[in-house]
Amino acid sequence: MRNIKIVVEYEGTNYHGWQWQENADTVQGRLMEAITRLTGEQTTITGAGRTDAGVHARGQVASFKIRKALPLHNIEMGLNAYLPRDIVVKSAEEVPPDFNARFDARKRIYQYYISPQRTALLRNMTWQFFSPFDEDLLHRTAAMIIGEHDFGAFSRVEVQSNHKRCIVYESRWFYKDGLLVYRIAANRFLHGMVRTLVGTMMDCARGKISLEEFEAIFHSRDRTQAGPAAPARGLILEAVEYDTRNHYA
């Protein structure tokens, strides 16, 4: 069996998230269908991140196993021929048999995009936010969450692991091409975590809650205390990083 690692870009607008569902159109489902059409084999594909409905990816990583002796270039081009135009395989490489796109990932990087003005071209890729807000409070809330913490206050109730601790390596706000961008990098993310963080940070920045209340919410580990999640359309999985010593990068 050959173990194939691919980097995938997709616009999530028309999909019910990454993960395969029996009666819904998903990115994982589309990729599995394309692999079967290309190789004639049934296989399971594992993604590094399970993005929600409407969330996008620029650098999702996935892995799957096949027997067919296709050159890597043919795998990349062949999959793209069978995929819809809003899903693109950017690269394909063969990796060691034990590589797993999800469990071997060391860092996942997301960015959330906010447009402070109306936009037609980016309407499916940004949260159009017009209320006045305090940028200093955004920077202070972002800095507060760096390090290892329990993020129960910012995740949906159900989790697939027995704890809600994550290590956040980077958390910051900046402007790029006229958009307000929140960038966060961590070893793992809980369900709905980034969007709930963004929504609660924006509540603080526009005066709905104080900085002290944000800190209290953070330490409460209680999702009902946090603000509403920001819209899915502004969130992009930018990249996934692996340990280069294991030749997985």
PEMOWO-V191362 format. One line per field, one symbol per residue. ss: DSSP state (~ for helix, > for strand, _ for the rest). phi: phi as a letter, one per 20 degrees, with the letter a starting at -180 (. if undefined). psi: psi as a letter, one per 30 degrees, with the letter a starting at -180 (. if undefined). Layout:
ss = ???
phi = ???
psi = ???
//
This chain:
ss = _>>>>>>>>>_~~~______>__>__~~~~~~~~~~~~~______>>________>>>>>>>>>>>_____~~~~~~~~~~~____>>>>>>>>>_________>>>>>>>>>>>___________>>______~~~~~~~~~~__>>>>_~~~__________>>>>>>>>>>>>__>>>>>>>>______~~~~~~~~~~~~~_____~~~~~~~~~~__~~~______~~~>>>>>>>>_~~~___
phi = .edddcdcdbeegecenffgcfdbecfgffffffffffdmdebddddfceffgnedbdbfdbcbdcdfeefgfffffffffeeffecceeabbecggefcgefefdbdcdcddcdebfbefdfecbeecdffbeffffffffffefoebedgfdcfgecedebcecdeebbbdadblndecddccbfbcefmffffgffffffffdnfcefffffffgefmdffeeffffgffedcfeacdcfffeldf
psi = kkjkklkkkljgeglhaekkkehljleeeeeeeeeeeefgkklkkklfkiklkfklkfhkklklklfkhkleeeeeeeefffllfgkkjflklkllfgkkeeffkfkkklkkkkkglkkeegfggljjjfkkljeeeeeeeeeffkaklkhefglleklflglgkljjfkjlklkkhgkkkkkkklflkljgeeeeeeeeeeeefggelleeeeeeeeffgjffflllklkeffkkjelkkljffghf.
//
